[in-house]
Amino acid sequence: MSDSFAALCVNEPELATLRGALREFLDADRAEFGWQPRVDAWLSSWDEAFSARLGDAGFLGLTIPKQYGGQGLGHLHRYVVTEELLACGAPVAAHWIADRQVGPGLLSYGTEEQRQRILPRIAAGRYFSAIGMSEPQAGSDLAAAMMKAVRTDGGWVLSGTKVWTSGAHLSHQVVVLARTSPLDADRRHAGFTQFIVPTDSPGIDISPIVLMTGEHHFNEITFNEVFIDDTNLLGEVGDGWRQVTAELSFERSGPERILSTAPMLTALARLLAGQGDLDRHTCAAVGGLLARVISLRQLSVSVARALAGGQAPVNEAALVKDLGTRFEQESADLAADLLSYVDAGADGREHVAALVEVARVHAPMFTLRGGTNEVLRGMVARGMGLR
C-alpha cells in the first residue's frame, strides 16, 4: 500500500486499537441500554446518560490535555471515534458541539480559568453547549450579523437575536458571536468578539423552532441586555471572526457531513443482501453509493490530517461540507428508490423504511447548516483568487 493511500485509511495500529475498543463499548452499551441507531443522530438524538457513559469510558475529550481531564491524544483519534459513533447512529447530540467546537476553541483562545472550569466537564460528557452564530438576517453570510455587545463596568451587555441554535434549550451555555464595534462596510469581518453565555443568565429568552415532524432541535434566542462578566469573554476583543473561521473548519469537515445517513445505508445494504441475487440496477446503485462514501471519506480524512498538522484548511473544509452534505441529501432519495424494489413483507423492511422517512424529512437541512452550500462555493472561489 502506498504511503499516500495509507494516509487516507486512518488505520495506524494505535487508531485501529481505539476503533476496536469503541466498537466493543457501543455493542455492549446498546445491548444494556437499548438505544436504537438514528439517522442524523448528532443533531436529533440527545441522551445525556449516554454522553456521560461515553465520557467515563474515555471516548470524549480526546484532544483535551490530561491536565484538563482529557485524553491528550490527537485529532485523528477523535476522527476515528466520531466516525464510529456516527456509523452506528449512537445518541451523541448532547455532547457533540461542546466536544467538537467548544473544547478546541477554549484550548486555542480561552483563559486558564475558562479551561479549568469547562474542559473537564466536556471530557466527562457532562457539559453541553450551543453555538450562537446565525441571525434572522445573517445566516451563511455571517458577516451581516448585528448582535451587539457593549462594554460596561466589569463586563459586557449583549443585545440581539440568534437563530438555528441547536440544543440551546438543553445546554449549559451558548458561545455567542457579537459585534463589539460598529459595522465597517469596507471591513465587514472586523469588530466581532466571542462570549461564553450561560443559558440561565437573566435576560435570555429561548424559543423553540419545531420541525414538521414535531422534533425540537433548533431554537431562536433573544438576548435582552444580558450581562456577561469579563471571565466569559472568549479570546481577544475584535478577533472573533478569525476564531470562528478556525472553529468552522472542525464543524464543516468532520464525518458528520458524510455519515448522517450511514445507519440508513447500512441497514438498507443488509436488507438488500438478504434478497438473494440483485439485478444490475440495484448493484450499480449500491456500488455508486459506496464509491461516493469512500471518496468523500478520503477528502474528510485529508482535512483531519491537515488539522492534526496545525494547518487551517478553511477552503478544503468548505468543499468537504458541500460535497458531503449533497451526498447525504441525495442518499435519502436513492435509498427510497432502492427500498421500492424490496418486497413489502420482507423482514427488516419496516425498520429501513422508518430510517428513510427520517432521512427524507431531515434532508433539506443537510446543505443548510454549517453554512449554505451556495455561499460556501463563493467563499472557496475567493480563497482560490477568483472574484
N, C-alpha and C positions, 0 to 999 in steps of 0.2 A: 504494500500500500504506500503510495507517495505521501511525502510529508504534508503537501498542500491538501490532499484529500483527508488525511488523518486529522488535520486541524479542524475539519468540519464535522467530525464524528462525535466529539465531546465524550470520548470513551477511554481516556487515560485510566490506568489502573485505580488510582485513588477515586476518580469520578465514578467509575464502574462499581466500585465497592459501595459508595454512597447511594447510587441508584438502586442497587440491590437491597440495601438496608431500608430505604424508604418504601420500596415495593412491599417488603415484608410487613412493615408497620401499617401500611394502608390496607393490606389484606386482612390483618388481624383487627385493626380498628373498625373496619366496615363490618366484619363478622360480629364484633361485640356490640357495636352501637347502631348498626342497621341503616346508616345513611345510604342514599342511592345516588348514582352518578347523575350529574346535571349538566345540561348544555349551558354555556356562559356562566359557569359556576363562580368565577372570580368576581362577577357582579351580582349574581342572583341568589347565591347560596350562602347565607350568613349563619354561622354556627360558632358562637363564642367558645363553647366547650371543646369543639374540635381544634380550634386555634390554640387553646391552652394545652391540649394534649400534644399537639404538634410541637409547640414550644418546649414542653417538658422533655420531649424525645430528642431535642437538639436540632430540629429541622427548620427553625426560624432564626433570624438574626445571623445568618451565615457570614455576611460580610462585616458584621459589627465586631470590633475588637473584644477580646476576652475581658478586658478591664471594665467594659460596659455591659457584660453579661452575654455577649455573643459568642460565636464560634471562631472568629478570627480567620476565616477562610476567604476565598476569592469569589469573583463574580461568576466564574464558571461553575463553582459548586452550587451557587444559588440558581444558576440557569438549569442545572440538572434537576434540582428539587422542584423548581417552578414547572418544568416540563412534565415531570411525573404527576404532580398534583393536578395539572390541567388535563392530562391524558386520561386520567381515571375519573374526572369530574368531581373531585372532592370538594367539600363545602368550605371554601377558603376566603370568602368575601370579607369576613370580619377583619382579618389582619392584613389584607392584601396591599392596600395603599400605604399603610404605615411601614410595612416591610420593604415594599418596592421603592417608594419615593422618599418618605419622611426620614427613614434611617440614613440613607446616603446623603440627604440634604443636611442633616444635623452633623454628620461626620465631616462634611465639606465646609459648612458655613456656621454651624451652631457654636454657642459658647460652651465652656466646660460644664457650667451649671446645667444648661439645657441637656447636654449629653448624659450627665449623671442622673438627671431627673426622668428622662423619657426613654432612652435607649434600652435599659434593662427590661422595662415593661414591654417594649416592642419585641425584644428577643424572647420574652416569656410567652408571647401570644396573648397578652392581656391588656394591650393598649391599641386603640383603634382611632384612625384619623381619616378625615376627608380633605379634599383639595379644593380651595375656593379660587378658581381662575375665571371661568366663563361668566359673562353677564348677559342680561337680556339683549343688549345691543352690541355685545362683543363676545362672539363665540370663537371660531377659528382665527379671526383677526383679533388676537388678544391685545394688541397694542391699542385697540379702541377702548379698553377698559377704563372706567371713570370712577370706580370706588375710591374714596378719599381717606387718607389718614393724616390727621392734623396734629402737630406737636403740642403737647400740654405738659404741665408740671408732672414729672415722673413717668411720662409715657406718651401715649397716642390715643386719639379718639377716631374711631372708624365709622364711616357712614357710607351706605350704598347697598347694592344687592348683588348676590351671586346666584347662579342658576346651574342646574345639572350636577349638583354636588352629591355624588354617590355616597350613600351611607351616612350622611351628616346627622340624621335623626338618631343614629345609634352610636355615633362616635364620641370620643372624649374631646376632640379638638378639630379645628379646621385650619389648614395652612393657607393664609389669605394673601393674595397679591393686590396691593393697593397703590394708588398714586400718592406720593409724598411731596410732589411738586407739580405745578400746572402742566397741562399738555403743551408740548412744543411741536408745532406742525412740521418743523424741519427735522426734529429728532423724536419721533413718536415712541421709540423704545426707551427713552430716558425717563428718569423720575419715578420708577417703580421700586417698591420695597415689599419684602415678605414679613408676615407676622404669624405667630402661633396664637390662635384664638381658642380658648376653652369654650366648648359649646354651652356651658352653663353660665356664661357671662351675662350680666344684666344688659338688656337691650337687644338680644339676639332673638329673632323670630324665625323658626324653621317650618316651612310649609311643604307638604308632600306634593310630588308630581307623580301621579299614578298612571301606570301603563294601561293599555286596552285590556290586558289580561287581568287587571286588578292588582298586579305586583307593584310594590313601592320600594324603589331603589334610589330614585332621584329626588332632589329637593331644591327648593328656592329658599335662600337665606337672606333675610333683611337685617342689616346692621343699623340700629338706631342709636347713634352716638355711643358706641361700645368702647369703653376704656380698656386699653391694654397697656400694662406697665412695661418698662424697658427690658425686663428679663425675658419678655416674649417677642422681642424684635429678633428676626432670624436673618443673620448675615449683616451686610452693610446697608445703610440708608442709601437709596438710589441705585443699588446693584441688583435689584430684583429681577430685571429682565435676563441678565446673564445667568443668575441662579436658576430661574425657571427653565431656560433653554437647556441647561445641563440636565435638569430633572426629567425633561420630556424625552431625552434620549433613552432613559431607563423605561419610561412608560410606553414609548412607541415601538421599540424594537424587540420586546420580550416575546416569549412563546404565546402569551395571551392574545397576540394579534394574529395567530395562526391556528391555535388549538382550541378556541372557544367551542367549536362544534365537534371536537375529536371524540367525545363519548358517543355522539350520534353516529359518526362514521365507523367507529369500531364496532358498535352494536349492529349496524347495517351490514358490514362486511361479514360478520359471523352469521347473520341471518341468511345472507345470500349463499355463503359457503355450505349451509345446510340444505340448500335447494337442489343439490346434485350438479350435473353439468350445466354450465351457464352459456347463454348464447353470446355471439360475438359482440353485440351491442353492449351487453352488461359487462363483459370482461374489459372492453375498451373503456367504458365509463369509469369502472373501478380503477383500472390502471392509470387513467388520466388523473383521477383524484390523488392517487398515491404519488405519482410523479410530481404533482404540484406541491404536495406537502413536503416531500423530500427537498425539492429545490428551495422552497421558502424557508425551511428549517436551516439549510446551509447558509442562506443570507442572514438569518437571525443570529446564528452562531458566530458568523464573521463579525457582526456588530458587538456581540458579547465579548469576543476576544479583544476587540479594539478597546472597549470599556475597561476590560481587565488590564490592558496595557497602558491605561491612563490617558487614552485619547478621548476626543469628544466628537464622535461620528454623527453629527446632527442630521446631515443630509441623508446619510445611509440609513439612519433610524427611521426617518420620514418615509423613505422608499419601502422599507420593510413593512411599515404600518399600512401604506397604500396597497401594496400587493397582497399582504396577508389578510387584511380585512375584506378586500374584494373577493378573495378566495373563500373566506368564511361565509360571506353573503351568498355567493353562488352555490356553495356546497349544500345549503339548505334546499334549494330548488332541485339540484341534481339528486339529492337523497330522496326527495319526494317522488321524483320521476322513477328512480330505481325501485322504490318501495311499491310502486304501482304494478310491478311485474311479479310480486310475491303473492301467493295465494292468501286470500283473506283469513283463512283459518290456520295459517302456519304458526307454529309455536314460536313465540317471541316477537311476532309482527306487531302486536299491540304496544309492546314496550318501545319498539323503534318508532312507531307512528307517533307516540307521545313526545319523544325526543325531537322528531322532525317538526311537530307542531310548535314546540317552544322555539326551536331554531328559526323557523319562518317568522314568528312574531318578533323575535329579537333582531333579525337580520338587518332591518333598516338602521339600527343603532350602530352596527359594527363599523361602518365607514364614517360615522359622525364623531364619535367620542375619541378624545385624544387629538382632535384637530381634523376638520373635514378634509377628505382626500383631495378635493379640487384645490383647496387653499394650500395644502402641503405641496402639491406639484409646483405651484408658483414659487414657494419657498425654495424648493430644490433647484428650480431653474435659476433663481437668483444666486443660489450657492454655487452654481456652475458658471456664473458670469454672464448669464443671459438676462435680458430685460423683459 
